Amino acid sequence: MSTLTRRQILGWAASSALIHTPARAAVEPKLSALADGVYAFTGAEEMMEPANQGAICNVGLIVGTESAALIDSGGSYLEGVELLRAVREITDKPLRYLINTHMHPDHIFGNAAFKETGAQIVGHTNLPAALEARGAFYLQSFRRQLGEELMRGVEIIPPTVLVADRTELDLGDRKLDLRAWQPAHTDNDLTVMDRTSGTFFAGDLVFLGHLPTMDGSLLGWMRQLDELAAIAASGVVPGHGPSPSAWPDAIAPERRYFETLASDLRAAIKAGVPLAEAVTTAGQSERAKWKLFDEYNERNATTAYAELEWE
């Protein structure tokens, strides 16, 4: 545990990045210890909105003998600032890496809060192109959703360290195994395994409680579930849901949902049911088993219908 005083912590963080912060966050993300040197914040299982300040995804921190790595930066600049405070209350070791597990705003909108740390941003090799394609849209749409005040300070910052397949990061007597996946939740999903504790940070390849959201490939995700399950881990930090969770049991609910969604859509396509009608009924037997089902299921079905139609 760091012996830095609160004044030192605030002074360290109150660089040019902090002067844009409108106020202290109402949501203060707490990094809870999962194992020696491993911490996680569990986000709200909600849509991004002003009340939760975008703090809806799970975030991880891993500390070695020489440096530390943060896994995702949260859904607003303000959350990023608070995460940085939380990190500095745990360790004064250099934050060498900020690992973005994929492109979605709830995972990357806090990146700018870490510019003054000198952390290298790490991501899937497809992440820069995805951010280039979506970044302006994300900024515009979330100004409407979250408001100008909460979006202040948010920047789309691409990674400078790219992972095309597998990469090892060394934090000092602590090595992390990073893996880039084929299109599934997105086309830029990245996972992190801490070898020392066996803690697996799955990003949004694993959802628990919160309905999985699909912005990549249903078939690709389903094909890779067995590969995910084969990873030897002591526990998983999903992108959304309780942290840590049992592994590989955590995959079972989303596997069931995907199989149900695919089966319903294949039947609809075979029967000639048009997309607009099929997406309103597909997967409905899963409705009571997930939070945010109504918000996301039709979107998932729309994406999956177009893919399954061409099987």
MIGU-753692 format. One line per field, with one value per residue: residue number from 1; x, y, z of N, C-alpha, C in turn. Coordinates in steps of 0.001 Angstrom, whole numbers, plus 500000, padded with zeros to 6 digits. Layout:
% residues N
resi <- (NUM	...) $
n.east <- (X	...) $
n.north <- (Y	...) $
n.up <- (Z	...) $
ca.east <- (X	...) $
ca.north <- (Y	...) $
ca.up <- (Z	...) $
c.east <- (X	...) $
c.north <- (Y	...) $
c.up <- (Z	...) $
//
This chain:
% residues 311
resi <- (1	2	3	4	5	6	7	8	9	10	11	12	13	14	15	16	17	18	19	20	21	22	23	24	25	26	27	28	29	30	31	32	33	34	35	36	37	38	39	40	41	42	43	44	45	46	47	48	49	50	51	52	53	54	55	56	57	58	59	60	61	62	63	64	65	66	67	68	69	70	71	72	73	74	75	76	77	78	79	80	81	82	83	84	85	86	87	88	89	90	91	92	93	94	95	96	97	98	99	100	101	102	103	104	105	106	107	108	109	110	111	112	113	114	115	116	117	118	119	120	121	122	123	124	125	126	127	128	129	130	131	132	133	134	135	136	137	138	139	140	141	142	143	144	145	146	147	148	149	150	151	152	153	154	155	156	157	158	159	160	161	162	163	164	165	166	167	168	169	170	171	172	173	174	175	176	177	178	179	180	181	182	183	184	185	186	187	188	189	190	191	192	193	194	195	196	197	198	199	200	201	202	203	204	205	206	207	208	209	210	211	212	213	214	215	216	217	218	219	220	221	222	223	224	225	226	227	228	229	230	231	232	233	234	235	236	237	238	239	240	241	242	243	244	245	246	247	248	249	250	251	252	253	254	255	256	257	258	259	260	261	262	263	264	265	266	267	268	269	270	271	272	273	274	275	276	277	278	279	280	281	282	283	284	285	286	287	288	289	290	291	292	293	294	295	296	297	298	299	300	301	302	303	304	305	306	307	308	309	310	311) $
n.east <- (500846	500548	502233	501644	500363	497012	497015	499324	498524	496376	497704	499524	497789	496445	497048	497358	495304	493304	492210	490049	487995	484672	483627	483956	483437	480185	479887	482142	484514	485528	488367	488541	490257	491090	492956	496396	497842	495992	493124	489719	487075	483608	481240	478066	475129	473711	472379	474547	474383	473602	473250	474813	477210	478463	479799	479778	481091	483291	486434	489953	492918	496315	499187	502660	506091	507515	505892	502544	499380	496439	493212	491060	489350	486991	483734	483638	485429	485499	485069	487451	489326	488643	489211	491957	492699	491919	493704	496145	495826	496266	498763	502028	503583	504834	502318	502361	500989	497891	495321	493094	490216	488450	486550	484302	482459	482029	484265	486482	486249	487423	490111	491673	492168	494439	496627	498762	500144	501872	501341	501364	499023	497331	496067	493898	494928	493088	491836	492601	491579	488871	488204	488760	486776	484427	484709	484035	481269	480616	481337	479567	476982	476964	477186	474609	473385	474659	475198	476700	478343	479224	480576	482744	486203	486502	488209	488960	491311	493654	495277	498831	500395	500054	498189	498291	498002	499109	500535	503009	503191	505335	505292	507125	508250	505788	503746	501708	499418	498314	495676	494491	491355	489317	486617	483868	482281	483045	485108	487525	488340	490058	491773	492999	495269	496361	499165	500209	498157	496182	493939	491501	490862	488258	487097	484474	483884	482725	479717	477700	474598	473947	472618	474367	475923	475981	478257	479726	480231	477929	478220	481001	481551	480239	481716	484137	483726	484359	487158	487608	486578	488436	490622	492788	491944	491714	489584	487215	487056	484416	483338	481031	479172	479278	482352	485103	484057	483015	484960	485130	482400	481092	480640	478465	475724	475688	476306	474011	472091	473019	472739	469988	469061	470201	468970	466244	466277	467244	465133	463135	464179	464209	461488	460777	460233	460214	462944	462190	460026	460984	462975	461602	460627	462619	464706	463142	462438	464490	464187	463494	465783	467845	469311	468588	467532	465416	466489	468592	468191	466755	468489	470694	469510	468951	471520	472461	470610	471158	473652	473178	471433	472966	474301) $
n.north <- (498804	502203	504964	507539	510795	512170	514754	514663	512711	513980	516187	514984	513946	516183	517548	519054	517599	517391	519920	520313	518994	519022	518689	516908	513436	512016	509318	507182	505136	502163	500238	496983	494426	491392	489391	488967	491877	492241	493855	495033	496981	496927	497668	499451	497648	498833	501105	503543	506634	509959	509735	507546	508287	507077	504891	501901	499604	496852	497283	496706	496368	495619	494936	494885	494242	496335	497990	498956	497933	499079	497942	498865	502070	503211	504908	507683	510807	511837	509555	508268	510000	509590	506873	506971	508296	506271	504252	505427	505495	502920	502155	503562	502923	503144	503627	501724	500618	501050	499138	498653	496858	496742	498669	500080	502843	502805	501594	503028	505811	507104	507392	509761	510822	509636	510540	512094	510280	508864	506329	503599	502977	500050	497838	495805	494920	495774	497870	500698	501360	500854	502797	505080	504887	504977	506884	509749	509610	508346	510384	512443	511235	510475	512887	513784	511768	511660	514301	517577	518425	516087	514892	516447	516747	514183	512178	510557	508256	506425	503142	502681	500501	497538	494513	491689	488973	487278	488627	489364	491099	492562	493309	493363	490782	489794	488639	489317	487827	488663	488430	488585	488370	486740	488227	488796	489761	492351	493411	493695	492530	491998	490068	489563	487798	487261	485751	485150	485153	483828	485124	486012	488462	489122	491045	492211	489772	488121	488196	488619	488436	491083	491459	489988	492006	492619	493416	492512	489459	486916	484169	483962	484527	482419	480265	480601	480175	477695	477769	479914	478833	476857	478066	478116	479265	480887	482390	484736	488067	489491	491527	492813	492360	490250	490394	488686	485979	482523	480245	477900	478379	480792	481275	479800	480929	482909	481329	479706	481693	482638	480298	479940	482325	482073	479682	480421	482474	481157	479431	481281	482495	480288	479901	482083	484455	487931	490192	492439	491460	489050	489789	490710	488573	486638	484943	485499	483739	483960	486262	486832	486195	487970	491180	494337	493292	494115	496436	495619	493169	493124	494577	492855	490666	491748	492224	489575	488235	489209	488071	485279	484839	484478	482114) $
n.up <- (500000	499180	500746	500238	500929	501015	499948	498368	496538	495231	494240	492516	490606	489736	487241	483987	482933	484868	485218	483624	484758	485865	488471	491605	491249	491538	491507	492803	491863	493362	493802	494455	496277	494725	494661	495687	494703	492672	491503	491234	489855	489966	487654	487277	486434	484123	481622	480072	481620	482903	485730	486581	485601	483472	484482	484030	483201	484068	485632	485798	487849	487959	489783	489724	490798	489772	488201	487118	485652	484147	483383	481086	481097	481855	481529	481222	481231	483768	485363	484735	485975	488653	488867	488528	490877	492646	491920	492707	495413	496049	494958	494339	492260	488864	486414	483887	481737	480021	479298	476757	476346	474225	471772	472793	474228	477077	478002	477153	477292	479420	478879	478445	480936	481823	480499	481528	483054	481520	480681	478425	475918	475251	472813	470726	467430	465543	466766	466451	463844	464237	466162	464678	462758	464304	466309	466156	465906	468348	470186	469479	469772	472458	473753	473576	475064	477608	478215	477922	480069	481411	479370	479015	478508	477516	475204	472114	472115	470513	470733	471221	471440	469871	469603	467773	467891	470252	473195	475627	478674	481054	484384	486320	488009	487506	485087	482285	480097	477011	474683	471398	469837	467340	465356	467483	470163	469383	466590	467717	470162	473210	475602	478986	480916	484149	485092	487619	489628	488308	487482	485162	482887	481016	479449	477294	476197	477953	479622	482492	484011	482914	479714	476984	474479	471009	468593	466627	465631	465795	465146	465141	467816	469103	468052	469332	472006	473201	473091	474787	477191	477646	478702	481390	484422	487619	488255	486840	485626	484320	481494	482205	485097	488106	489962	491313	489119	488934	487017	484333	484456	484162	481506	480673	480818	478713	476530	476393	475814	473284	471726	471843	470637	468063	467188	467147	465233	462957	462478	461889	459591	457841	457626	456213	457527	457771	458558	460227	461655	462746	464586	466763	468125	468433	470722	472966	475025	476802	478177	480913	482221	482097	482728	481210	478903	477199	476188	474549	473144	470657	469055	469032	467749	465261	464211	464195	462519	459953	459599	459859	457802	455596	455898) $
ca.east <- (500000	501322	502187	501390	499260	495942	497448	500254	497759	495622	498672	500069	496779	495864	497847	496509	494117	492268	491618	488816	486985	483696	483413	484254	482421	479205	480222	483565	484829	486425	489087	488566	491269	490650	494103	497545	498219	494937	491984	488696	485872	482442	480368	476621	474503	472768	472804	475307	473485	474212	473220	475940	478393	479102	480592	479000	481903	484255	487795	490919	494258	497280	500394	503858	507103	508091	504907	501157	498583	495000	492451	489969	489428	485678	482836	483697	486680	485370	485333	488882	490001	488411	489979	493358	492816	491844	494976	497211	495626	496746	500185	502716	504406	504435	501267	503062	500081	496442	494883	491697	489779	487780	486298	483059	482685	482091	485588	487605	486024	488272	491530	492384	492539	495709	497683	499911	500860	502819	500978	501162	497712	497476	494800	493839	495432	491963	491219	492728	490644	487518	488030	488721	485476	483305	484991	483258	479889	480497	481372	478337	475798	476989	476881	473158	472964	475233	475237	477978	479174	479861	481449	483905	487482	486568	488897	489179	492767	493935	496432	500137	500926	499012	498271	497706	497715	499372	501629	503295	503628	506011	505150	508118	507851	504364	503564	500341	499257	497255	495278	493550	490394	488619	485365	482903	481554	483436	486222	488766	488306	491350	491662	494216	495437	497445	499706	500501	496946	495239	492739	491278	490064	487693	486440	483083	483635	481924	478697	476901	473523	473707	472529	475472	475627	476670	478686	480740	479768	477341	478849	482381	481531	479888	482828	485277	483371	485121	488523	487566	486368	489633	491654	492889	491898	491160	488345	487114	486421	483735	483202	479878	478709	480023	483804	485298	483050	483585	485390	484479	480942	480561	480296	477256	474510	475695	476236	472585	471418	473405	472144	468554	468889	470517	467941	465014	466461	467336	463768	462416	464716	463736	460052	460568	459792	461101	463778	461474	459165	461769	463768	460730	460304	463802	465351	462249	462413	465585	463925	463476	467064	468885	469072	468728	467115	464612	467331	469605	467944	466395	469721	471453	468808	469108	472883	472595	469767	471888	474753	472658	470735	473947	475030) $
ca.north <- (500000	503428	505840	508901	511494	512547	515960	514231	512017	514957	517012	514172	513774	517459	518121	519716	516790	517576	521245	520295	518241	519953	518530	515564	512512	511465	507897	507037	503716	501568	499060	496003	493387	490043	488541	489814	492682	492247	494631	495266	497777	496358	498732	499295	496917	499828	501860	504745	507763	510939	509328	506654	508929	506169	503873	500665	498421	496425	497781	495953	496886	494581	495605	494076	494836	497515	498855	498517	498018	499249	497315	499756	503370	503679	505492	509143	511379	511976	508245	508034	510755	508909	505620	507312	508513	504965	503574	506045	505139	501544	502022	504689	502407	503713	502983	501565	500255	501142	498152	498781	495536	496922	500044	500694	504036	502555	501059	503853	507258	507655	507321	511044	511095	508963	511038	512598	509181	508268	504945	503205	502383	498766	497372	494898	495552	496381	498939	502046	501554	500899	504110	506063	504781	505214	507858	510988	509258	508136	511666	513177	510589	510455	514237	513817	510796	511955	515738	518235	518513	514809	514541	517332	516072	512889	512141	509241	508088	505060	502497	502757	499136	496745	493061	491021	487587	487160	489472	489287	492318	492269	494398	493114	489563	489559	488691	489292	487279	489333	487680	489205	487372	486959	488951	488183	490928	493323	492834	494132	492055	491648	489569	489668	486789	487456	484411	484935	484825	483073	485926	486221	489631	488683	492101	491934	488425	487453	488983	487906	489303	492045	490753	490230	492902	492099	494431	491821	488260	485879	482882	484031	484456	481042	479367	480792	479917	476556	478249	480702	477940	476020	478841	477733	480471	480694	483154	485666	489379	489716	492940	493271	491315	490104	490200	487710	484932	481184	479981	478519	478400	482099	481304	479013	481689	483526	480244	479353	482792	482634	479138	480222	483377	481521	478715	481147	483213	480198	478961	482385	482649	479149	480078	483278	485582	489068	490659	493337	490648	488019	490319	491000	487325	485807	485026	485976	482815	484347	487618	486950	485747	488970	492616	495115	492479	494911	497461	495106	491924	493347	494971	491625	489849	492394	491926	488134	487845	489503	487104	483938	484774	484125	480888) $
ca.up <- (500000	499099	501912	499798	501571	500088	499235	497326	495514	494446	493515	491428	489562	489307	486171	483016	482673	485863	485267	482860	485475	486389	489919	492090	490776	492473	491513	493086	491674	494351	493334	495549	496102	494378	494994	495944	493555	491651	491977	490224	490121	489291	487196	487405	485324	483629	480456	480411	481830	483827	487138	486883	485022	482529	485187	483926	482885	485074	485408	486587	488129	488329	490265	489859	491668	489129	487571	487188	484431	484335	482305	480725	481778	482246	480561	481150	481716	485215	485952	484608	487030	489931	488830	488762	492336	493305	491671	493504	496816	496186	494637	493703	491153	487572	485635	482614	480649	480071	478314	476333	475896	472930	471353	473247	475060	478516	478317	476665	477416	480472	478512	478523	482327	482118	479613	482285	483718	480593	480398	477034	475698	474566	472270	469573	466212	464830	467551	465877	462733	464788	466784	463592	462109	465210	467356	466046	466200	469788	470876	469192	470324	473918	474246	473749	476074	478920	478445	477663	481273	481691	478239	478999	478722	476829	473915	471517	472066	470064	471356	470550	471493	469232	469775	466617	468272	471688	473666	477064	479340	482316	485355	487369	488730	487239	483641	481780	478757	476269	473492	470478	469377	466072	465606	468398	470680	468365	465825	468370	471549	473793	476970	479794	481962	485108	485369	489039	490386	487490	487235	483739	482565	479739	478713	476978	475705	478981	480320	483488	484497	481837	478441	476053	473368	469837	467643	465825	464934	466636	464846	465610	469280	469465	467696	470225	473403	473719	473307	476023	478326	477846	479391	482799	485250	488962	488280	485729	485729	483046	481155	482970	485991	489358	489873	490239	488965	488742	485648	483173	484598	483796	480082	480393	480488	477393	475541	476267	475118	471872	471061	471726	469635	466747	466824	466815	463986	461845	462206	461250	458228	457062	457392	455415	458352	457509	459672	461138	462522	463436	465706	467910	468819	468659	472025	474019	476159	477688	478657	482371	482770	481867	482847	479978	477760	476271	475581	473637	472418	469250	468355	468808	466759	463958	463765	463961	461394	458723	459476	459689	456529	454567	456263) $
c.east <- (500875	501184	501978	500237	498208	496333	498406	499523	497050	496564	499253	499080	496293	496779	496905	495266	492991	491592	490320	487691	485989	483519	483838	483112	481468	479415	481722	483941	485861	487045	489250	489566	490617	491700	495261	497936	497182	493679	490976	487625	484738	481468	478898	476079	473349	473249	473668	474347	474123	474274	474382	477245	479191	479847	479867	479837	482827	485666	488744	492223	495131	498603	501527	504866	507680	507060	503521	500503	497122	494297	491142	489936	488076	484964	482740	485073	486656	485593	486813	489684	489845	489140	491452	493599	492826	493132	496054	497024	496090	498251	500746	503662	503929	503301	501792	502110	498634	495945	493408	491241	488999	487317	485151	483282	482787	483444	486737	487426	486873	489739	492288	492833	493911	496861	498931	500687	501962	502506	500838	499788	497887	496113	494990	494317	494334	491386	491409	491741	489210	487233	487979	487343	484324	483475	484133	481789	479686	480445	480068	477134	475798	476920	475384	472723	473432	475229	476637	478898	479929	480799	482687	485180	487616	487255	488967	490684	493076	495146	497699	500848	499816	499274	497547	497311	497869	500597	501773	503748	504212	505922	506208	507653	506367	504136	502095	500347	498051	496951	494252	492662	489840	487271	484370	482015	481792	484476	487557	488800	489676	491123	493027	494199	496612	497951	499839	499273	495999	493953	492662	490362	489550	487127	485011	482882	482829	481014	478006	475842	473046	473671	473760	475023	476532	476968	479742	480129	479217	478039	480295	482474	481247	481033	483967	484962	484162	486579	488602	487496	487598	490754	491638	492979	491296	489829	488373	486536	485753	483704	482081	479396	479620	481490	484359	484131	483745	483867	485615	482965	480323	480113	478929	476029	474538	475706	474774	471818	471744	472746	470649	468287	469124	469442	466657	465144	466568	465943	462967	462873	464211	462265	459742	460057	460735	461811	462981	460568	459985	462481	462905	460399	461525	464382	464439	462152	463508	465280	464050	464828	468156	468397	469314	468368	466376	465441	468215	469204	467591	467598	470561	470822	468956	470482	473015	471786	470532	473033	474221	471945	471643	474766	475113) $
c.north <- (501237	504230	507289	509514	511839	513793	515599	513542	513013	515848	516276	514099	515097	518188	518803	518902	517137	518942	521312	519599	519179	519883	517130	514634	512107	509965	507778	505560	503217	500310	498097	494897	492042	489010	489488	490559	492766	492886	494793	496199	497169	497473	498417	498533	497757	500357	503024	505927	508727	510460	508417	507145	508001	505007	502536	499431	498079	496851	496993	496693	495723	495265	494600	494753	496122	498487	498239	498651	498164	498650	498073	500989	503950	504499	507000	509594	511473	510645	507923	508741	510054	507565	505884	507596	507179	504173	504122	505834	503707	501453	503316	504204	503008	502914	502874	501330	500566	500253	498372	497455	495588	498363	500749	501801	503775	502023	502012	505363	507895	507768	508626	511375	510520	509481	511447	511501	508614	506834	504714	502554	501164	498337	496392	495643	496210	497604	500330	502311	501645	502259	505215	506079	505233	506415	509109	510735	509052	509470	512433	512560	510606	511853	514386	512925	511176	513441	516300	518220	517209	514380	515439	516546	514743	513051	510703	509091	506644	504467	502720	501411	498216	495252	492406	489584	487439	488009	489295	490655	491953	493493	494310	491962	489267	489734	488525	488729	487945	488540	488470	488114	487747	487635	488158	489312	492132	492646	493216	493755	491566	491170	489609	488572	487158	486083	484143	484476	483920	483827	486275	487423	489451	489822	491701	490646	487615	488477	488074	488866	490266	491276	491026	491156	492548	493216	493843	490666	487258	484549	482856	483897	483022	480074	479450	480525	478749	476934	479084	479788	477097	476772	478489	478994	480138	481425	484161	486999	489614	491205	493596	492109	491167	489781	489806	486741	483610	480949	478487	478592	479704	482164	480682	479864	482322	482476	479858	480423	482782	481483	479341	481246	482831	480545	479415	481864	482277	479685	480040	482566	481516	479299	481328	484472	486762	489546	491462	492582	489673	488562	490628	489753	486485	486034	485366	485025	483129	485639	487763	486650	486807	490376	493260	494311	493332	495961	496904	493915	492153	493804	493738	490790	490434	492094	490455	487670	488042	488521	485712	483755	484279	482888	479918) $
c.up <- (500000	500384	501504	500575	500544	499302	498105	496178	494616	493652	492335	490277	488994	488343	485206	482712	483625	485816	484474	483604	486122	487895	490308	491693	491887	492599	491704	492986	492673	493758	494515	495243	495792	494753	495268	494669	492451	492237	490848	490762	489309	488942	487409	486195	484786	482278	480928	480496	482825	485268	487507	486279	484107	483160	485202	483604	484052	484658	486293	486783	488559	488636	490397	490768	491093	488592	487680	485819	484808	483132	482147	481632	482137	481187	480545	481620	483235	485920	485866	485681	488373	489986	489089	490243	493069	493122	492587	494998	497097	495982	494079	492608	489832	486930	484203	481454	481009	478941	478014	475751	474587	472806	472048	474279	476552	478960	477982	476847	478512	480106	478749	479942	482672	481269	480381	483001	482831	480247	478896	476910	474799	474048	471132	468333	465384	465548	466942	464744	463231	465427	465734	462947	463007	466131	467311	466368	467703	470533	470683	469889	471845	474520	474461	474910	477478	479249	478281	478881	481531	480560	478171	479315	478014	475475	473421	471307	471681	470775	470537	470577	470999	469384	468606	466941	469781	472036	475172	477561	480697	483219	486449	488229	488561	485746	483268	480369	478102	475008	472695	469879	468012	466365	466441	468945	469770	467481	466449	469852	472010	475220	477653	480857	482849	485523	486861	489807	489624	487213	485755	483542	481137	478907	478400	476184	476710	479646	481326	484032	483426	480518	477587	474925	472196	468847	466711	465068	465942	466403	465318	467116	469708	469177	468702	471693	473990	473968	474584	477235	478641	478562	480874	483654	486604	489116	487154	486195	484379	482720	481926	483818	487192	489141	491237	490189	488677	487264	485445	483258	484095	482343	479806	480061	479103	476278	475305	475490	473629	471114	470854	470632	468230	466280	466391	465479	462787	461467	461480	459806	457330	456701	456575	456199	458122	458769	460684	462098	463355	464671	466927	468712	469170	470053	473188	475213	477181	478460	480175	483014	482698	482208	481486	478733	476732	475548	474466	472775	470952	468435	468035	467695	465354	463370	463375	462760	460083	458497	459160	458353	455416	454933	455071) $
//
